[in-house]
């Protein structure tokens, strides 16, 4: 690494950090002043206003970095090149016989590293804070209530509905379980005061514990429904760990499915793949598009950077404002087309989910690489 490489990396890193802090700071200030009362109350509970802000906005900054990394690398590259032109350092380097591609090489390598760090954060850090990232400031101290999307567990033969959900405790208020499978031998329907989703453990498989259970037919004295293929309904008559007013409905239907809205936004790729293999009929094609996009996201971010490189290097007037506008327009066009194609794939209109996810890269990738290579060799 030469001295000029270290100089360019220093300029690039400084601009990137400034862009990130400015963008995240602006969004945080807007959130703070919009929800000041809620954040003050949250800070009192957490032992201080600043401590509450740090607990809530630290994961939020990770999310900002994940979503805006591609744009920030483009802006940082643009400002470095504009600075080199303004100080005539670019002219001196070109006069020394150094190509534009060699000048930009350390910047492109650092951009790839930063995009890779965003992918690592997306897989290892952000999923750990999914609960906090899913909350609005109004939900920090008060438990949110969401409507229930009635969903049928096709494997167990049960339709699950209810009055509303409490996501923080994985609870359905006033649940309704309508049986369509083997459990119909005991009762057609069970209602209750609440139903809590329990993960699998040594005593039972994953499912819903219904409190205050009442069946369409009397449940007292009836035996649980168990077959060779698995358990379908556990009753207190022959299940010691259940109380007299409780029953347990085994189900692989996760609580998030009842919330609707597709796959988890902050889940890891491995989690999304598991859902696609085991619960794709609940999430639909939107989940398939999300899985493909996760693998392609680093390449898409780097493609956005390459699209902007020719605009940065070919700006004869070195006008910073026109460069910013050009880069923002190219970024917006790429982002808008990608969202449109993903939407078509999610609804399987004209494109399959895989084709919709890969289309932006296949359309813009070769063009961006060719144009960027030509601009750096000129």
C-alpha positions in Angstrom: 0.0 0.0 0.0 1.5 3.3 -1.1 1.3 6.6 0.7 -1.3 8.0 -1.7 -3.4 4.9 -1.0 -3.4 5.6 2.7 -4.2 9.2 2.1 -7.2 8.3 -0.1 -8.4 5.7 2.5 -8.2 8.3 5.2 -10.2 10.8 3.2 -12.8 8.1 2.3 -13.1 6.8 5.9 -13.6 10.3 7.2 -16.3 11.2 4.7 -18.0 7.8 5.2 -18.2 8.3 9.0 -19.4 11.8 8.6 -22.1 10.7 6.2 -23.2 7.9 8.5 -23.3 10.1 11.6 -25.1 12.9 9.8 -27.7 10.6 8.3 -28.3 8.6 11.5 -28.1 11.7 13.7 -30.8 13.4 11.6 -33.1 10.5 11.8 -32.5 10.1 15.5 -33.2 13.8 16.2 -36.5 13.6 14.3 -37.5 10.5 16.3 -36.5 12.1 19.6 -38.4 15.3 19.2 -41.4 13.5 17.7 -41.6 11.0 20.6 -40.0 13.0 23.4 -42.5 12.1 26.2 -42.3 8.3 25.5 -38.5 8.4 25.4 -38.2 10.3 28.6 -40.5 7.8 30.3 -38.5 4.9 28.9 -35.3 6.6 30.2 -36.7 6.8 33.7 -37.4 3.1 33.7 -33.9 2.3 32.3 -32.0 4.5 34.8 -31.4 7.6 32.8 -32.5 9.5 29.6 -29.2 9.0 27.8 -29.1 5.3 28.8 -32.6 4.8 27.4 -31.7 6.6 24.2 -28.6 4.4 23.8 -30.6 1.2 24.4 -33.2 2.1 21.8 -31.2 3.8 19.1 -28.0 1.6 19.1 -29.9 -1.2 17.2 -31.6 1.5 15.2 -28.2 2.8 14.0 -27.2 -0.8 12.9 -30.4 -0.9 10.9 -29.6 2.4 9.2 -26.1 1.2 8.3 -27.6 -2.0 6.9 -30.1 -0.1 4.7 -28.0 2.8 3.6 -24.5 1.3 3.3 -24.7 1.2 -0.5 -25.7 4.9 -0.8 -23.1 6.0 1.8 -20.2 4.3 -0.1 -21.4 6.1 -3.3 -21.5 9.4 -1.5 -18.1 8.9 0.1 -16.5 8.0 -3.2 -18.1 11.0 -4.8 -16.8 13.4 -2.2 -13.2 12.0 -2.3 -13.1 12.3 -6.1 -14.5 15.8 -6.0 -11.9 16.8 -3.4 -9.1 15.4 -5.6 -10.3 17.4 -8.5 -10.8 20.6 -6.4 -7.3 20.4 -5.0 -5.8 19.5 -8.5 -4.4 16.3 -6.9 -6.3 14.2 -9.5 -4.6 16.2 -12.3 -1.2 15.6 -10.7 -1.8 11.9 -10.4 -3.0 11.5 -13.9 -0.1 13.5 -15.2 2.2 11.1 -13.4 0.8 8.3 -15.6 -1.5 6.8 -12.9 -4.8 5.7 -14.3 -8.2 6.5 -12.7 -8.7 2.8 -12.0 -5.5 2.6 -10.0 -6.5 5.8 -8.1 -9.9 4.4 -7.2 -8.7 0.9 -6.4 -8.3 1.4 -2.6 -11.6 3.2 -2.4 -13.4 0.3 -4.2 -11.7 -2.2 -2.0 -12.7 -0.3 1.1 -16.3 0.0 -0.2 -16.4 -3.8 -0.7 -15.2 -4.3 2.9 -17.9 -1.9 4.3 -20.6 -3.6 2.3 -19.3 -7.0 3.6 -19.5 -5.6 7.2 -23.1 -4.6 6.5 -23.9 -8.2 5.4 -22.2 -9.6 8.6 -24.2 -7.2 10.7 -27.4 -8.2 8.9 -26.8 -11.9 9.8 -25.1 -11.8 13.2 -26.1 -8.6 15.0 -29.4 -7.3 13.8 -31.4 -10.5 14.5 -30.4 -10.2 18.2 -32.2 -6.9 18.4 -35.2 -7.8 16.3 -37.6 -7.3 19.2 -36.4 -3.8 19.9 -36.2 -2.8 16.2 -39.8 -3.9 15.8 -41.1 -1.5 18.4 -42.1 2.0 18.0 -41.4 4.6 20.7 -45.0 4.3 21.8 -44.5 0.6 22.4 -41.4 0.8 24.7 -43.4 0.8 27.9 -46.9 -0.3 26.9 -47.5 -3.6 25.3 -48.7 -3.3 21.7 -51.9 -5.0 20.5 -52.1 -6.3 16.9 -55.0 -7.8 14.9 -55.0 -11.5 14.2 -54.7 -12.8 10.7 -56.7 -16.1 10.9 -54.4 -18.9 9.6 -54.8 -22.6 9.1 -52.1 -25.0 10.2 -52.3 -27.4 7.3 -50.2 -30.1 9.0 -52.2 -30.2 12.2 -55.6 -29.5 10.7 -56.5 -26.5 12.8 -57.6 -22.9 12.0 -56.3 -20.4 14.5 -58.0 -17.0 15.1 -58.7 -14.6 18.0 -59.5 -11.1 19.1 -56.0 -9.7 19.0 -52.4 -10.4 19.6 -49.8 -9.3 22.2 -46.5 -9.8 20.4 -44.3 -9.1 23.5 -45.7 -12.2 25.3 -46.6 -14.3 22.2 -50.2 -14.4 23.4 -53.6 -14.5 21.6 -56.4 -12.9 23.5 -59.7 -14.7 23.3 -58.4 -17.3 20.9 -60.5 -19.6 18.6 -59.1 -22.9 17.5 -61.3 -24.6 14.9 -60.3 -28.2 14.2 -60.4 -29.7 10.8 -58.1 -32.7 11.4 -58.0 -35.7 13.8 -58.9 -33.5 16.8 -62.4 -33.1 15.5 -63.2 -36.5 17.1 -63.1 -34.7 20.5 -64.5 -31.3 19.6 -65.0 -29.0 16.6 -63.8 -25.9 18.3 -62.0 -24.6 21.4 -62.1 -21.0 22.7 -60.4 -19.6 25.7 -59.3 -16.5 27.6 -55.8 -16.6 26.2 -53.4 -18.8 24.2 -49.7 -18.5 24.6 -47.2 -19.9 22.0 -44.7 -22.3 23.7 -41.5 -23.5 21.9 -40.7 -27.2 22.0 -39.1 -28.6 25.1 -38.7 -32.0 26.8 -42.4 -32.3 27.8 -44.1 -31.2 24.6 -43.7 -30.0 21.0 -44.2 -26.4 19.9 -47.7 -25.2 20.1 -50.3 -23.1 21.9 -51.3 -23.4 25.6 -55.0 -22.4 25.9 -56.0 -21.0 29.3 -59.7 -21.0 30.2 -60.4 -23.6 27.5 -64.0 -24.3 26.5 -64.9 -26.7 23.7 -68.0 -26.8 21.5 -68.5 -30.1 23.2 -67.6 -30.8 26.9 -63.9 -31.6 27.3 -64.1 -33.0 30.9 -63.0 -36.6 31.0 -62.1 -36.9 27.4 -58.7 -38.2 26.3 -56.0 -36.4 24.3 -55.8 -37.0 20.6 -52.6 -38.8 19.7 -51.9 -40.8 16.6 -48.9 -42.5 15.1 -48.1 -39.4 13.1 -48.1 -37.1 16.2 -50.1 -35.3 18.8 -53.1 -33.2 17.8 -54.7 -32.1 21.1 -53.5 -32.5 24.7 -56.1 -32.4 27.5 -55.7 -32.4 31.3 -57.3 -35.8 31.7 -54.1 -37.6 30.7 -51.6 -34.8 30.6 -50.3 -34.1 34.1 -48.6 -30.8 33.4 -51.9 -29.2 32.3 -54.3 -27.5 34.7 -58.0 -28.4 34.7 -58.9 -25.3 32.6 -56.1 -25.7 30.1 -55.4 -27.6 27.0 -52.5 -27.7 24.5 -52.7 -27.6 20.7 -49.4 -28.7 19.1 -48.6 -26.6 16.1 -45.6 -25.6 14.0 -47.4 -22.4 13.0 -45.2 -19.7 14.4 -46.6 -16.6 16.2 -45.3 -14.2 13.5 -47.4 -15.9 10.9 -50.5 -14.7 12.7 -49.3 -11.1 12.6 -49.2 -11.1 8.8 -47.0 -8.8 6.8 -44.7 -11.5 5.4 -41.3 -12.7 6.6 -39.4 -11.1 9.5 -37.6 -8.0 8.3 -34.8 -8.4 10.9 -34.4 -12.2 10.7 -31.2 -13.9 9.6 -30.9 -15.6 6.3 -30.8 -19.0 8.0 -34.0 -18.2 9.7 -35.7 -17.2 6.5 -34.4 -20.3 4.8 -35.9 -22.5 7.5 -39.3 -20.7 7.1 -39.2 -21.1 3.4 -38.6 -24.9 3.7 -41.1 -25.5 6.5 -43.7 -22.7 6.3 -43.5 -21.3 2.8 -47.3 -21.9 2.3 -48.0 -19.4 5.1 -45.6 -16.6 3.9 -46.1 -17.0 0.1 -43.7 -15.9 -2.6 -42.7 -12.8 -0.7 -40.5 -15.0 1.5 -38.8 -16.6 -1.5 -37.9 -13.2 -2.9 -36.5 -12.1 0.5 -34.2 -15.1 0.7 -32.8 -14.6 -2.8 -32.4 -10.9 -2.1 -30.4 -11.6 1.1 -27.8 -13.5 -0.9 -27.6 -10.8 -3.6 -27.7 -7.7 -1.4 -23.9 -7.2 -1.2 -23.7 -7.5 -5.0 -26.6 -5.1 -5.5 -25.0 -2.6 -3.1 -21.7 -2.8 -5.1 -23.6 -2.5 -8.4 -25.1 0.8 -7.1 -21.6 2.1 -6.5 -20.4 1.0 -10.0 -23.4 2.8 -11.6 -22.4 6.0 -10.0 -18.6 5.8 -10.8 -18.9 6.9 -14.4 -21.0 9.9 -13.4 -18.4 10.9 -10.9 -15.4 10.5 -13.2 -17.0 12.0 -16.3 -18.2 15.2 -14.6 -16.0 17.7 -16.5 -17.1 20.7 -14.5 -16.5 18.9 -11.2 -19.7 20.5 -9.9 -20.5 18.9 -6.6 -24.2 19.7 -6.7 -24.7 18.1 -10.1 -22.7 15.1 -9.0 -24.9 14.6 -6.0 -28.0 14.9 -8.1 -26.8 12.5 -10.7 -25.8 9.9 -8.1 -29.1 10.3 -6.2 -31.1 9.9 -9.4 -29.2 6.8 -10.4 -29.6 5.4 -6.9 -33.3 6.2 -6.8 -33.9 4.6 -10.3 -32.0 1.4 -9.4 -33.8 1.2 -6.0 -37.2 1.9 -7.6 -36.8 -0.7 -10.4 -35.6 -3.3 -7.9 -38.6 -2.7 -5.6 -40.9 -3.0 -8.6 -39.4 -6.2 -9.8 -39.5 -7.7 -6.3 -43.2 -6.8 -6.0 -43.9 -8.6 -9.3 -42.1 -11.7 -8.0 -43.8 -11.6 -4.6 -47.2 -11.7 -6.4 -45.8 -14.0 -9.1 -46.9 -11.6 -11.8 -44.9 -12.2 -15.0 -41.8 -13.2 -13.0 -41.0 -16.0 -10.6 -39.6 -15.0 -7.2 -36.1 -16.1 -8.2 -36.2 -14.2 -11.5 -37.5 -11.1 -9.8 -34.7 -11.1 -7.2 -32.0 -11.7 -9.8 -33.3 -9.4 -12.5 -31.9 -6.1 -11.1 -28.4 -7.6 -10.9 -28.6 -9.2 -14.4 -29.9 -6.0 -15.9 -27.7 -3.4 -14.3 -24.6 -5.5 -13.2 -22.9 -6.0 -16.7 -23.8 -2.5 -17.7 -22.4 -0.9 -14.5 -19.2 -3.0 -14.7 -18.6 -2.1 -18.4 -19.3 1.6 -17.9 -17.2 1.8 -14.7 -14.3 0.0 -16.3 -14.4 2.3 -19.4 -14.5 5.4 -17.2 -11.6 4.2 -15.0 -9.4 3.4 -18.1 -10.1 6.7 -19.9 
